[in-house]
């Protein structure tokens, strides 16, 4: 059994499995969060762009779980990049979530052509040094984005959250992050079930371990010491996605899933995203 948390490069623990709340609206949030907390989740991943920080904050405040036992992540949206705006929208996120600190604050996309991600991150460094956020990092950064960022800032990102699943395993980014002690968080870890869970290799292993195909894929991520944030509104699947700690894949099986890579990106190419592109 693996530990259910990862230690970030600043020594701060982050749960290995969190709940992504993208596209979960006000009406559904309380039920989703209650189910997740009962299942054992303590980490929740949102973003200013999702428009549901307030709903998540309300749902968490209604639980009896102490704030210090929760791990809350949110993200700086592209349209609000820039040194001053980073402080402004960080404060807005705190107010939305009803908390006086964040566990993790991320830049949502590099938007490198707009030239603002470095100054945005420098503002995040100040927030970190002030103790208003326990860890800082980025999303959707390729190796060249990370190299540029680290050349112009003082605090190495603790997390890089990227699209990652067996059909798009981003091994080059994973290796770079591993070599620089940056934890990788996989978004879209199940590829939103666009055929991945019917793959014969995944199905075969599910039958062997008497687990679901989704659990096999999520366990594969954990075998690579990644953090995962599967999203679901369905109570059974929320519970299923957390029930991963009673079995291990063999090394050869992990390699077999590695070999499924097709470089099949489902989301946007980070090199092509600019401020104002995504609404």
DOSEKE-334228 format. One record per residue: residue number from 1; residue in three letters; x, y, z of N, C-alpha, C in turn. Coordinates in Angstrom, 2 decimals. Layout:
BEGIN
     k     r       nc1       nc2       nc3      cac1      cac2      cac3       cc1       cc2       cc3
   NUM   ala         X         Y         Z         X         Y         Z         X         Y         Z
...
This chain:
BEGIN
     k     r       nc1       nc2       nc3      cac1      cac2      cac3       cc1       cc2       cc3
     1   unk      0.84     -1.20      0.00      0.00      0.00      0.00      0.88      1.25      0.00
     2   unk      0.50      2.23     -0.80      1.25      3.48     -0.80      0.65      4.41      0.24
     3   unk      1.43      5.40      0.62      0.92      6.44      1.50     -0.17      7.21      0.76
     4   unk     -1.13      7.73      1.50     -2.21      8.44      0.84     -1.93      9.93      0.68
     5   unk     -0.69     10.33      0.87     -0.31     11.72      0.61      1.08     11.77      0.01
     6   unk      1.35     12.88     -0.66      2.68     13.14     -1.23      3.27     14.33     -0.49
     7   unk      4.57     14.34     -0.32      5.23     15.46      0.34      5.81     16.37     -0.74
     8   unk      5.34     17.60     -0.78      5.81     18.56     -1.77      7.24     19.00     -1.43
     9   unk      7.87     19.69     -2.37      9.29     20.00     -2.19      9.57     21.00     -1.08
    10   unk      8.52     21.59     -0.50      8.71     22.45      0.67      8.34     21.74      1.97
    11   unk      8.06     20.43      1.86      7.73     19.65      3.04      6.26     19.59      3.39
    12   unk      5.42     20.25      2.60      3.98     20.30      2.90      3.30     19.08      2.30
    13   unk      2.47     18.36      3.07      1.80     17.17      2.55      0.58     17.52      1.72
    14   unk      0.39     16.79      0.61     -0.76     16.96     -0.26     -1.38     15.59     -0.50
    15   unk     -2.67     15.43     -0.28     -3.30     14.12     -0.52     -3.08     13.63     -1.95
    16   unk     -2.85     12.35     -2.08     -2.61     11.77     -3.40     -3.86     11.76     -4.27
    17   unk     -5.02     11.70     -3.63     -6.29     11.65     -4.35     -7.16     12.80     -3.88
    18   unk     -7.55     13.65     -4.82     -8.46     14.74     -4.52     -9.64     14.69     -5.45
    19   unk    -10.62     15.53     -5.18    -11.80     15.59     -6.02    -11.75     16.85     -6.88
    20   unk    -11.80     16.68     -8.19    -11.93     17.81     -9.09    -13.39     18.22     -9.19
    21   unk    -13.66     19.53     -9.15    -15.07     19.97     -9.15    -15.42     20.80    -10.38
    22   unk    -14.66     20.64    -11.45    -14.99     21.32    -12.71    -16.39     20.96    -13.16
    23   unk    -17.19     21.99    -13.49    -18.56     21.84    -13.99    -19.54     21.27    -12.96
    24   unk    -19.18     21.30    -11.70    -20.15     20.98    -10.66    -20.74     22.29    -10.17
    25   unk    -22.05     22.44    -10.30    -22.69     23.72    -10.04    -23.20     23.81     -8.60
    26   unk    -23.81     24.97     -8.31    -24.28     25.23     -6.95    -25.25     24.15     -6.46
    27   unk    -26.12     23.71     -7.34    -27.15     22.76     -6.94    -26.58     21.39     -6.55
    28   unk    -25.49     21.01     -7.21    -24.95     19.68     -6.97    -23.79     19.62     -6.00
    29   unk    -23.22     20.78     -5.65    -21.96     20.78     -4.91    -22.09     20.17     -3.51
    30   unk    -23.13     20.51     -2.78    -23.23     20.03     -1.39    -23.27     18.51     -1.34
    31   unk    -24.08     17.89     -2.20    -24.16     16.44     -2.21    -22.83     15.80     -2.61
    32   unk    -22.18     16.37     -3.61    -20.90     15.85     -4.07    -19.86     15.93     -2.95
    33   unk    -19.76     17.08     -2.31    -18.76     17.28     -1.26    -19.05     16.38     -0.06
    34   unk    -20.30     16.28      0.32    -20.65     15.42      1.45    -20.29     13.97      1.17
    35   unk    -20.60     13.50     -0.03    -20.25     12.13     -0.42    -18.74     11.93     -0.39
    36   unk    -18.01     12.91     -0.94    -16.55     12.80     -1.00    -15.94     12.78      0.40
    37   unk    -16.38     13.66      1.27    -15.84     13.70      2.62    -16.12     12.38      3.35
    38   unk    -17.32     11.85      3.18    -17.67     10.57      3.82    -16.81      9.43      3.29
    39   unk    -16.42      9.53      2.02    -15.58      8.48      1.41    -14.13      8.59      1.83
    40   unk    -13.72      9.73      2.37    -12.35      9.90      2.82    -11.57     11.01      2.15
    41   unk    -12.13     11.62      1.12    -11.44     12.73      0.46    -11.24     13.88      1.44
    42   unk    -10.08     14.52      1.31     -9.83     15.74      2.06     -9.29     16.85      1.15
    43   unk     -9.01     16.52     -0.10     -8.48     17.51     -1.05     -9.53     17.81     -2.11
    44   unk     -9.66     19.11     -2.43    -10.65     19.56     -3.41     -9.98     20.57     -4.33
    45   unk    -10.18     20.35     -5.63     -9.51     21.17     -6.66    -10.55     21.96     -7.44
    46   unk    -10.47     23.29     -7.32    -11.36     24.17     -8.06    -10.51     25.20     -8.80
    47   unk    -11.19     26.23     -9.34    -10.50     27.31    -10.04    -11.44     28.49    -10.14
    48   unk    -10.88     29.69    -10.20    -11.72     30.88    -10.38    -12.57     30.73    -11.64
    49   unk    -11.97     30.17    -12.68    -12.64     30.02    -13.97    -13.87     29.11    -13.89
    50   unk    -13.88     28.19    -12.94    -14.99     27.24    -12.84    -16.27     27.91    -12.35
    51   unk    -16.14     29.05    -11.67    -17.31     29.75    -11.18    -18.01     29.07    -10.01
    52   unk    -17.31     28.15     -9.34    -17.96     27.42     -8.25    -17.16     27.45     -6.95
    53   unk    -16.22     28.40     -6.83    -15.47     28.51     -5.58    -16.41     28.76     -4.41
    54   unk    -17.40     29.63     -4.60    -18.33     29.94     -3.51    -19.13     28.71     -3.10
    55   unk    -19.59     27.95     -4.08    -20.37     26.74     -3.78    -19.51     25.73     -3.02
    56   unk    -18.27     25.57     -3.44    -17.38     24.65     -2.74    -17.12     25.14     -1.32
    57   unk    -16.85     26.42     -1.17    -16.61     26.97      0.15    -17.78     26.75      1.09
    58   unk    -18.99     26.99      0.60    -20.18     26.79      1.43    -20.34     25.32      1.82
    59   unk    -20.13     24.44      0.86    -20.28     23.01      1.14    -19.27     22.53      2.18
    60   unk    -18.04     22.99      2.06    -17.01     22.59      3.03    -17.29     23.18      4.40
    61   unk    -17.81     24.39      4.45    -18.08     25.04      5.73    -19.19     24.33      6.49
    62   unk    -20.05     23.61      5.78    -21.16     22.91      6.42    -20.75     21.55      6.98
    63   unk    -19.53     21.13      6.67    -19.05     19.85      7.20    -18.43     20.07      8.58
    64   unk    -18.18     18.98      9.28    -17.54     19.09     10.59    -16.05     18.79     10.52
    65   unk    -15.50     18.79      9.29    -14.07     18.55      9.11    -13.31     19.85      9.40
    66   unk    -12.34     19.85     10.30    -11.58     21.07     10.58    -10.85     21.57      9.33
    67   unk    -10.75     22.89      9.21    -10.08     23.47      8.04     -8.67     22.93      7.87
    68   unk     -7.95     22.72      8.96     -6.57     22.26      8.86     -6.46     20.84      8.32
    69   unk     -7.57     20.11      8.29     -7.56     18.76      7.75     -7.95     18.73      6.27
    70   unk     -8.27     19.89      5.71     -8.65     19.98      4.30     -7.48     20.52      3.48
    71   unk     -7.48     20.18      2.20     -6.47     20.70      1.27     -7.23     21.32      0.10
    72   unk     -7.22     22.64      0.01     -7.99     23.36     -1.00     -7.05     23.98     -2.03
    73   unk     -7.30     23.64     -3.29     -6.53     24.18     -4.42     -7.44     25.03     -5.28
    74   unk     -6.94     26.20     -5.68     -7.61     26.95     -6.73     -6.55     27.55     -7.66
    75   unk     -7.03     28.23     -8.72     -6.12     28.63     -9.79     -6.39     30.05    -10.25
    76   unk     -5.32     30.72    -10.64     -5.39     32.07    -11.22     -5.75     31.96    -12.68
    77   unk     -6.89     32.55    -13.07     -7.33     32.44    -14.45     -6.50     33.32    -15.37
    78   unk     -6.45     32.92    -16.65     -5.63     33.59    -17.66     -5.88     35.10    -17.72
    79   unk     -7.16     35.49    -17.73     -7.51     36.89    -17.91     -7.03     37.77    -16.76
    80   unk     -6.62     37.14    -15.66     -6.23     37.90    -14.48     -4.74     37.75    -14.17
    81   unk     -3.99     37.30    -15.15     -2.54     37.25    -14.96     -1.98     38.67    -14.89
    82   unk     -0.82     38.79    -14.27     -0.18     40.07    -14.04      0.09     40.23    -12.55
    83   unk      1.10     40.99    -12.20      1.55     41.09    -10.81      0.44     41.58     -9.89
    84   unk     -0.15     42.73    -10.19     -1.16     43.31     -9.30     -2.45     42.49     -9.31
    85   unk     -2.86     42.03    -10.49     -4.10     41.27    -10.59     -4.00     39.95     -9.83
    86   unk     -2.82     39.39     -9.75     -2.67     38.13     -9.02     -3.06     38.30     -7.56
    87   unk     -2.61     39.37     -6.94     -3.01     39.64     -5.55     -4.51     39.84     -5.45
    88   unk     -5.06     40.61     -6.40     -6.49     40.93     -6.37     -7.35     39.67     -6.47
    89   unk     -7.00     38.82     -7.42     -7.85     37.65     -7.64     -7.56     36.52     -6.67
    90   unk     -6.39     36.51     -6.09     -6.14     35.60     -4.97     -7.08     35.95     -3.82
    91   unk     -7.20     37.23     -3.52     -8.07     37.66     -2.44     -9.53     37.32     -2.74
    92   unk     -9.93     37.50     -4.00    -11.30     37.15     -4.38    -11.55     35.65     -4.16
    93   unk    -10.57     34.82     -4.53    -10.73     33.38     -4.34    -10.85     33.03     -2.86
    94   unk    -10.03     33.68     -2.02    -10.14     33.44     -0.57    -11.54     33.77     -0.08
    95   unk    -12.04     34.91     -0.51    -13.38     35.33     -0.07    -14.45     34.36     -0.57
    96   unk    -14.34     33.94     -1.83    -15.29     32.98     -2.37    -15.29     31.68     -1.56
    97   unk    -14.12     31.21     -1.22    -13.97     29.92     -0.55    -14.21     30.02      0.95
    98   unk    -14.27     31.23      1.48    -14.52     31.41      2.90    -13.39     30.93      3.78
    99   unk    -12.16     31.16      3.33    -10.99     30.73      4.09     -9.98     31.86      4.13
   100   unk     -9.08     31.81      5.11     -8.07     32.86      5.20     -6.71     32.42      4.65
   101   unk     -6.66     31.20      4.11     -5.44     30.76      3.42     -5.80     29.67      2.42
   102   unk     -4.94     29.47      1.45     -5.07     28.36      0.51     -3.98     27.34      0.78
   103   unk     -4.27     26.10      0.45     -3.22     25.09      0.52     -2.36     25.12     -0.74
   104   unk     -2.97     25.39     -1.89     -2.23     25.40     -3.14     -2.87     26.40     -4.09
   105   unk     -2.03     27.25     -4.68     -2.47     28.25     -5.66     -1.65     28.04     -6.92
   106   unk     -2.35     27.91     -8.05     -1.71     27.55     -9.31     -2.00     28.58    -10.40
   107   unk     -1.06     28.79    -11.31     -1.33     29.51    -12.55     -2.02     28.54    -13.49
   108   unk     -3.20     28.92    -14.02     -4.03     27.97    -14.75     -3.42     27.55    -16.10
   109   unk     -2.90     28.49    -16.87     -2.23     28.21    -18.15     -1.05     29.16    -18.28
   110   unk      0.03     28.75    -18.96      1.17     29.67    -19.09      0.87     30.91    -19.92
   111   unk      0.11     30.76    -21.01     -0.15     31.91    -21.90      1.16     32.66    -22.18
   112   unk      2.15     31.90    -22.60      3.51     32.44    -22.72      3.58     33.64    -23.66
   113   unk      2.80     33.62    -24.75      2.86     34.70    -25.73      2.45     36.05    -25.13
   114   unk      1.69     36.00    -24.03      1.25     37.25    -23.40      2.27     37.79    -22.40
   115   unk      3.24     36.97    -22.04      4.38     37.46    -21.26      4.10     37.85    -19.83
   116   unk      3.10     37.22    -19.19      2.74     37.64    -17.84      2.93     36.55    -16.78
   117   unk      3.25     35.33    -17.18      3.25     34.27    -16.18      4.38     34.41    -15.17
   118   unk      5.48     35.03    -15.56      6.58     35.19    -14.60      6.20     36.19    -13.52
   119   unk      5.68     37.35    -13.89      5.31     38.33    -12.87      4.14     37.83    -12.03
   120   unk      3.25     37.05    -12.63      2.16     36.46    -11.85      2.73     35.52    -10.79
   121   unk      3.69     34.72    -11.18      4.29     33.78    -10.24      5.09     34.52     -9.17
   122   unk      5.74     35.62     -9.53      6.47     36.40     -8.54      5.53     36.95     -7.47
   123   unk      4.31     37.32     -7.87      3.31     37.72     -6.88      2.93     36.54     -5.99
   124   unk      2.81     35.37     -6.59      2.49     34.17     -5.82      3.60     33.84     -4.83
   125   unk      4.84     34.08     -5.22      5.95     33.89     -4.29      5.77     34.76     -3.05
   126   unk      5.34     35.99     -3.25      5.12     36.89     -2.11      3.98     36.37     -1.23
   127   unk      2.91     35.92     -1.85      1.80     35.35     -1.08      2.26     34.15     -0.26
   128   unk      3.13     33.34     -0.85      3.67     32.19     -0.15      4.53     32.62      1.03
   129   unk      5.38     33.60      0.79      6.26     34.07      1.86      5.48     34.73      2.99
   130   unk      4.31     35.28      2.66      3.46     35.90      3.68      2.62     34.87      4.44
   131   unk      2.69     33.61      4.01      1.95     32.56      4.68      0.49     32.46      4.28
   132   unk      0.10     33.17      3.23     -1.30     33.15      2.80     -1.63     31.93      1.95
   133   unk     -0.61     31.27      1.46     -0.78     30.03      0.72      0.35     29.09      1.12
   134   unk      0.03     27.83      1.32      1.01     26.86      1.82      1.91     26.31      0.72
   135   unk      1.44     26.36     -0.53      2.23     25.85     -1.65      1.77     26.56     -2.92
   136   unk      2.70     26.70     -3.86      2.38     27.35     -5.13      2.88     26.49     -6.28
   137   unk      2.27     26.70     -7.44      2.68     25.90     -8.59      2.00     26.38     -9.86
   138   unk      1.92     25.50    -10.83      1.44     25.85    -12.16      0.59     24.72    -12.73
   139   unk     -0.12     25.05    -13.80     -0.88     24.05    -14.55     -0.49     24.15    -16.01
   140   unk     -0.49     23.03    -16.68     -0.34     22.99    -18.14      0.99     23.55    -18.62
   141   unk      2.02     23.45    -17.80      3.34     23.93    -18.19      4.13     22.79    -18.81
   142   unk      4.66     23.03    -19.99      5.60     22.10    -20.61      6.99     22.37    -20.04
   143   unk      7.96     21.55    -20.46      9.31     21.70    -19.92      9.87     23.09    -20.18
   144   unk      9.67     23.62    -21.38     10.28     24.92    -21.68      9.63     26.04    -20.87
   145   unk      8.35     25.90    -20.53      7.71     26.88    -19.65      8.32     26.82    -18.26
   146   unk      8.52     25.61    -17.77      9.10     25.45    -16.43     10.52     25.98    -16.37
   147   unk     11.30     25.70    -17.40     12.68     26.19    -17.42     12.72     27.71    -17.41
   148   unk     11.87     28.34    -18.19     11.82     29.80    -18.22     11.38     30.37    -16.88
   149   unk     10.37     29.74    -16.30      9.87     30.21    -15.01     10.95     30.12    -13.94
   150   unk     11.61     28.99    -13.87     12.60     28.79    -12.81     13.84     29.66    -13.00
   151   unk     14.10     30.07    -14.22     15.24     30.96    -14.48     14.99     32.38    -13.99
   152   unk     13.72     32.73    -13.79     13.40     34.12    -13.44     12.69     34.25    -12.09
   153   unk     12.60     33.18    -11.33     11.93     33.23    -10.03     12.79     32.51     -8.99
   154   unk     12.40     32.65     -7.73     13.22     32.13     -6.64     12.71     30.83     -6.03
   155   unk     11.40     30.61     -6.09     10.80     29.45     -5.45     10.35     28.45     -6.52
   156   unk     10.92     27.28     -6.46     10.57     26.26     -7.45      9.11     25.86     -7.29
   157   unk      8.38     25.71     -8.39      6.99     25.24     -8.27      6.94     23.92     -7.51
   158   unk      5.93     23.79     -6.70      5.76     22.56     -5.94      4.92     21.54     -6.71
   159   unk      4.08     22.04     -7.62      3.16     21.18     -8.37      3.06     21.68     -9.81
   160   unk      2.97     20.75    -10.76      2.59     21.05    -12.14      1.40     20.16    -12.47
   161   unk      0.25     20.78    -12.65     -0.97     20.03    -12.95     -1.17     20.00    -14.46
   162   unk     -1.17     18.80    -15.04     -1.21     18.67    -16.49     -2.20     17.58    -16.91
   163   unk     -2.68     17.68    -18.15     -3.46     16.58    -18.70     -2.57     15.35    -18.79
   164   unk     -3.06     14.25    -18.23     -2.23     13.05    -18.22     -3.12     11.83    -18.01
   165   unk     -2.97     10.87    -18.92     -3.71      9.60    -18.85     -2.94      8.59    -19.71
   166   unk     -3.31      7.32    -19.71     -2.51      6.34    -20.44     -2.35      6.61    -21.93
   167   unk     -3.29      7.28    -22.56     -3.16      7.58    -23.98     -2.39      8.88    -24.22
   168   unk     -2.05      9.57    -23.16     -1.26     10.82    -23.27     -0.47     10.96    -21.98
   169   unk      0.65     10.20    -21.90      1.31     10.09    -20.61      2.40     11.14    -20.35
   170   unk      2.66     12.00    -21.31      3.57     13.14    -21.11      4.85     12.72    -20.37
   171   unk      5.44     11.64    -20.81      6.59     11.10    -20.09      7.74     12.09    -19.99
   172   unk      7.92     12.93    -21.02      9.01     13.91    -20.97      8.79     14.94    -19.87
   173   unk      7.55     15.42    -19.75      7.25     16.39    -18.69      7.33     15.72    -17.32
   174   unk      6.81     14.50    -17.24      6.88     13.75    -15.99      8.32     13.59    -15.52
   175   unk      9.20     13.20    -16.42     10.60     12.99    -16.05     11.27     14.29    -15.63
   176   unk     10.98     15.38    -16.34     11.56     16.67    -15.96     11.09     17.06    -14.56
   177   unk      9.81     16.91    -14.30      9.28     17.26    -12.98      9.87     16.35    -11.90
   178   unk      9.96     15.07    -12.17     10.56     14.14    -11.21     12.00     14.55    -10.89
   179   unk     12.74     14.91    -11.91     14.15     15.27    -11.72     14.32     16.58    -10.96
   180   unk     13.28     17.42    -10.95     13.36     18.71    -10.27     12.45     18.76     -9.03
   181   unk     11.99     17.61     -8.59     11.19     17.51     -7.37      9.95     18.39     -7.44
   182   unk      9.30     18.36     -8.59      8.01     19.03     -8.79      6.96     17.93     -8.93
   183   unk      5.98     17.92     -8.06      4.96     16.87     -8.11      4.01     17.10     -9.29
   184   unk      3.73     16.04    -10.00      2.79     16.09    -11.11      1.40     15.72    -10.61
   185   unk      0.43     16.58    -10.92     -0.98     16.25    -10.70     -1.61     16.01    -12.06
   186   unk     -2.32     14.92    -12.19     -2.96     14.57    -13.46     -4.40     15.09    -13.47
   187   unk     -4.69     16.00    -14.42     -6.10     16.30    -14.66     -6.56     15.50    -15.88
   188   unk     -7.84     15.24    -15.93     -8.43     14.30    -16.88     -7.73     12.93    -16.76
   189   unk     -7.56     12.42    -15.54     -6.79     11.18    -15.36     -7.42      9.96    -16.01
   190   unk     -8.74     10.03    -16.25     -9.45      8.92    -16.89     -9.81      9.24    -18.33
   191   unk     -9.27     10.34    -18.87     -9.51     10.75    -20.25    -11.00     10.98    -20.51
   192   unk    -11.74     11.28    -19.42    -13.19     11.46    -19.51    -13.86     10.28    -20.21
   193   unk    -13.26      9.12    -20.03    -13.78      7.85    -20.55    -14.09      7.90    -22.04
   194   unk    -13.19      8.48    -22.80    -13.36      8.51    -24.26    -12.71      7.27    -24.87
   195   unk    -13.18      6.12    -24.45    -12.68      4.86    -24.98    -11.60      4.20    -24.16
   196   unk    -10.96      4.96    -23.28     -9.84      4.41    -22.51    -10.27      3.23    -21.64
   197   unk    -11.41      3.33    -21.02    -11.81      2.30    -20.06    -12.30      1.01    -20.72
   198   unk    -12.38      1.05    -22.05    -12.69     -0.18    -22.79    -11.44     -0.80    -23.39
   199   unk    -10.29     -0.20    -23.16     -9.05     -0.74    -23.72     -8.82     -2.16    -23.18
   200   unk     -8.49     -3.11    -24.04     -8.33     -4.49    -23.59     -7.31     -4.68    -22.47
   201   unk     -6.24     -3.91    -22.49     -5.23     -4.02    -21.43     -5.84     -3.62    -20.08
   202   unk     -6.59     -2.53    -20.07     -7.21     -2.06    -18.83     -8.28     -3.04    -18.37
   203   unk     -9.09     -3.51    -19.29    -10.16     -4.45    -18.94     -9.59     -5.75    -18.37
   204   unk     -8.52     -6.23    -18.97     -7.88     -7.47    -18.49     -7.40     -7.31    -17.05
   205   unk     -6.78     -6.20    -16.76     -6.28     -5.99    -15.40     -7.42     -5.78    -14.41
   206   unk     -8.49     -5.15    -14.86     -9.66     -4.99    -13.99    -10.23     -6.34    -13.59
   207   unk    -10.26     -7.25    -14.55    -10.77     -8.59    -14.26     -9.83     -9.32    -13.30
   208   unk     -8.54     -9.15    -13.49     -7.56     -9.82    -12.63     -7.70     -9.37    -11.17
   209   unk     -7.81     -8.06    -10.98     -7.81     -7.52     -9.62     -9.22     -7.34     -9.04
   210   unk    -10.24     -7.71     -9.83    -11.63     -7.52     -9.38    -11.87     -6.05     -9.00
   211   unk    -11.37     -5.18     -9.85    -11.57     -3.74     -9.72    -12.21     -3.22    -10.99
   212   unk    -12.65     -1.99    -10.99    -13.19     -1.40    -12.20    -12.05     -0.91    -13.09
   213   unk    -12.28     -0.75    -14.39    -11.25     -0.18    -15.25    -10.77      1.19    -14.76
   214   unk    -11.67      2.00    -14.25    -11.27      3.32    -13.74    -10.29      3.17    -12.59
   215   unk    -10.55      2.23    -11.70     -9.64      2.03    -10.56     -8.26      1.56    -11.02
   216   unk     -8.22      0.76    -12.07     -6.92      0.32    -12.61     -6.14      1.52    -13.13
   217   unk     -6.79      2.39    -13.88     -6.11      3.56    -14.43     -5.64      4.49    -13.31
   218   unk     -6.48      4.72    -12.34     -6.10      5.61    -11.24     -4.96      5.02    -10.42
   219   unk     -4.99      3.70    -10.26     -3.89      3.05     -9.53     -2.58      3.15    -10.32
   220   unk     -2.67      3.10    -11.64     -1.49      3.30    -12.51     -0.88      4.67    -12.26
   221   unk     -1.71      5.69    -12.15     -1.20      7.03    -11.84     -0.46      7.02    -10.51
   222   unk     -1.06      6.41     -9.50     -0.43      6.40     -8.18      0.89      5.64     -8.20
   223   unk      0.98      4.63     -9.05      2.23      3.88     -9.16      3.37      4.76     -9.66
   224   unk      3.02      5.83    -10.36      4.01      6.81    -10.83      4.17      7.97     -9.86
   225   unk      3.64      7.82     -8.65      3.74      8.85     -7.61      3.12     10.17     -8.04
   226   unk      2.08     10.08     -8.84      1.34     11.29     -9.21      0.23     11.56     -8.21
   227   unk     -0.24     12.78     -8.24     -1.45     13.18     -7.54     -2.57     13.16     -8.58
   228   unk     -3.76     12.73     -8.18     -4.87     12.64     -9.12     -6.09     13.37     -8.57
   229   unk     -6.87     13.95     -9.48     -8.06     14.70     -9.07     -9.24     14.30     -9.96
   230   unk     -9.63     13.02     -9.92    -10.77     12.59    -10.75    -12.03     13.33    -10.35
   231   unk    -12.83     13.67    -11.35    -14.08     14.41    -11.12    -15.27     13.50    -11.39
   232   unk    -16.24     13.54    -10.51    -17.49     12.84    -10.75    -18.58     13.47     -9.91
   233   unk    -19.81     13.41    -10.42    -20.98     13.83     -9.65    -21.71     12.63     -9.05
   234   unk    -21.35     11.44     -9.52    -22.08     10.23     -9.14    -21.52      9.65     -7.84
   235   unk    -22.34      9.52     -6.80    -21.83      9.04     -5.51    -21.04      7.74     -5.60
   236   unk    -21.54      6.77     -6.35    -20.84      5.48     -6.45    -19.45      5.66     -7.05
   237   unk    -19.35      6.50     -8.07    -18.05      6.71     -8.71    -17.12      7.54     -7.84
   238   unk    -17.66      8.49     -7.12    -16.84      9.26     -6.19    -16.18      8.32     -5.19
   239   unk    -16.96      7.40     -4.64    -16.42      6.44     -3.68    -15.43      5.49     -4.36
   240   unk    -15.79      5.03     -5.53    -14.93      4.10     -6.28    -13.57      4.72     -6.58
   241   unk    -13.56      5.99     -6.95    -12.31      6.66     -7.33    -11.36      6.87     -6.16
   242   unk    -11.88      6.72     -4.95    -11.02      6.84     -3.77    -10.59      5.48     -3.23
   243   unk    -11.25      4.44     -3.65    -11.00      3.09     -3.13     -9.88      2.43     -3.91
   244   unk     -8.66      2.92     -3.67     -7.51      2.54     -4.51     -6.35      1.96     -3.70
   245   unk     -6.49      1.89     -2.40     -5.31      1.65     -1.57     -5.19      0.22     -1.04
   246   unk     -5.98     -0.69     -1.62     -5.93     -2.07     -1.15     -5.34     -3.02     -2.19
   247   unk     -4.71     -2.48     -3.23     -4.05     -3.34     -4.21     -2.93     -2.57     -4.88
   248   unk     -2.01     -3.30     -5.48     -0.88     -2.73     -6.21     -0.78     -3.40     -7.57
   249   unk     -0.47     -2.63     -8.58     -0.14     -3.19     -9.88      1.32     -3.66     -9.87
   250   unk      1.59     -4.72    -10.59      2.97     -5.17    -10.73      3.73     -4.24    -11.67
   251   unk      5.05     -4.22    -11.53      5.88     -3.33    -12.35      5.65     -3.58    -13.83
   252   unk      5.52     -4.83    -14.20      5.31     -5.15    -15.62      3.95     -4.65    -16.09
   253   unk      2.98     -4.64    -15.21      1.64     -4.15    -15.58      1.63     -2.64    -15.73
   254   unk      2.36     -1.96    -14.86      2.51     -0.50    -15.01      3.15     -0.18    -16.36
   255   unk      4.18     -0.95    -16.71      4.86     -0.73    -17.99      3.93     -1.03    -19.17
   256   unk      3.07     -2.04    -19.01      2.13     -2.37    -20.07      1.17     -1.21    -20.32
   257   unk      0.71     -0.59    -19.25     -0.17      0.57    -19.40      0.62      1.76    -19.97
   258   unk      1.86      1.91    -19.54      2.71      2.97    -20.12      2.76      2.84    -21.65
   259   unk      2.80      1.61    -22.13      2.98      1.38    -23.56      1.74      1.73    -24.38
   260   unk      0.64      2.06    -23.71     -0.58      2.44    -24.42     -0.53      3.86    -24.97
   261   unk      0.49      4.61    -24.60      0.56      6.02    -24.99      0.38      6.21    -26.50
   262   unk     -0.48      7.18    -26.86     -0.73      7.53    -28.26     -0.49      9.02    -28.50
   263   unk      0.03      9.72    -27.48      0.15     11.18    -27.55     -1.17     11.83    -27.94
   264   unk     -2.25     11.29    -27.38     -3.60     11.71    -27.76     -4.11     12.78    -26.79
   265   unk     -3.58     13.99    -26.96     -4.04     15.10    -26.13     -5.52     15.37    -26.39
   266   unk     -6.29     15.56    -25.33     -7.71     15.85    -25.44     -8.01     17.34    -25.25
   267   unk     -7.23     18.00    -24.43     -7.43     19.41    -24.17     -6.61     20.28    -25.10
   268   unk     -6.51     21.55    -24.74     -5.78     22.52    -25.55     -4.27     22.32    -25.42
   269   unk     -3.54     22.64    -26.48     -2.08     22.65    -26.44     -1.66     23.92    -25.69
   270   unk     -0.95     23.80    -24.57     -0.57     24.99    -23.80      0.21     26.03    -24.61
   271   unk      0.92     25.62    -25.64      1.66     26.58    -26.45      0.73     27.45    -27.29
   272   unk     -0.51     27.03    -27.43     -1.44     27.75    -28.31     -2.50     28.54    -27.55
   273   unk     -2.47     28.47    -26.23     -3.47     29.18    -25.42     -2.97     30.57    -25.09
   274   unk     -3.79     31.57    -25.38     -3.48     32.95    -25.03     -4.57     33.52    -24.14
   275   unk     -4.25     34.59    -23.47     -5.24     35.26    -22.64     -6.44     35.63    -23.50
   276   unk     -7.62     35.32    -23.01     -8.85     35.63    -23.73     -9.34     34.52    -24.63
   277   unk     -8.53     33.48    -24.84     -8.92     32.40    -25.76    -10.03     31.52    -25.21
   278   unk     -9.98     31.21    -23.94    -10.90     30.25    -23.33    -11.91     30.99    -22.49
   279   unk    -13.15     30.69    -22.72    -14.24     31.36    -21.98    -15.15     30.32    -21.35
